[in-house]
Amino acid sequence: MFQPTHVLVSRTKETPVQLIPTNQGYDLYTQQEWGREAKPAFELRSKLGLFCLGTPVTGYRLQASDFLLAFCSSCLEFSAL
C-alpha cells in the first residue's frame, strides 16, 4: 500500500513519494510507480544526492509529508504524557 512519507518538490510541481531504503540510499516511489511495481525514476544516494534514471539532478528537494509531520507531532505529544 502506497503511504507517502515525503514530497518531491520542483519549481513547478509537488509529488508525494514513499522512500524505500536500498543499499545505495533510498528509492523514491510515486503512487503510479508503486501501483505498477515499476523501478522508480528517482533515487536518493547517500552523500551524492538526488538522481533521476541514474543521472544527478538539481532543482529538486524533499520535504516531509503532512502525514509524517502530523504523525511525529502525535508521537511527541504522546511521549510527553
N, C-alpha and C positions, 0 to 999 in steps of 0.2 A: 504494500500500500504506500502510495506516494505521500510523504509528510515533509513539506518544505521546511528546511532549517535555516535557510538564508535567502537573500535576494541578490541576484546578479544584476548590477546597475551599470548601464552605459549612459552616454549623454542623452539618449532619446528613449530608452526602454528600461523597464524593471521586470525581471523574470524570476519567479520563485524557483529555487533549486534545492535539492537534497544532497548534502555532502556524504559521500561514502568513502571510508578510508581504503587506501591502496598501499602497495609497497613504496610507491614514489611520492605519495601525498594524499590527495583526495580527487575522486571523480565528482563532477557537478552534474547531476541528473535533472533535466527538466521533466515536467509531467508527461510530455509526449515521449521522450526517450525512455522514461520509466515504463510507460504503458506498452511500448514496443519491445522492451527488453533490449534496446539498441545500445551500443557503446556510446557514451556521451561525447559530445563535441568538446566540451570544456573540462579541463583538469587543473587542479592547483597543486603545484610541485613544491615540496619543501625547499626553502631558500632560493628557489628560482622564479616563483611567481605563477601567474596565470597563463595557460596555454590553450589554444584552440586548434584542434586537429594536428597537434604536435608542434605548432608554431607559437612562439611567445607573442602575447598581445598586450597592448596598453589601452588605456581609456576605459577600463572596467574596474569595478570594485565590488567587494562582497560586504553585505551588511546583514546582521542578524534579523530574522523574520520577526514580525509582530508576535506570532505564536510563541517563538522561542523566548522573546523578551518577556511576554506575559507569564510563561512557564517559570522562567528564572525568578521573576518577581514573586510568584506564588511560593517558590521554594524558600526564598529569603524570608518571607513573612512567616512561613511555617516554622523555619528553624529558629526564629526569634521567640517563639512561644515557649 
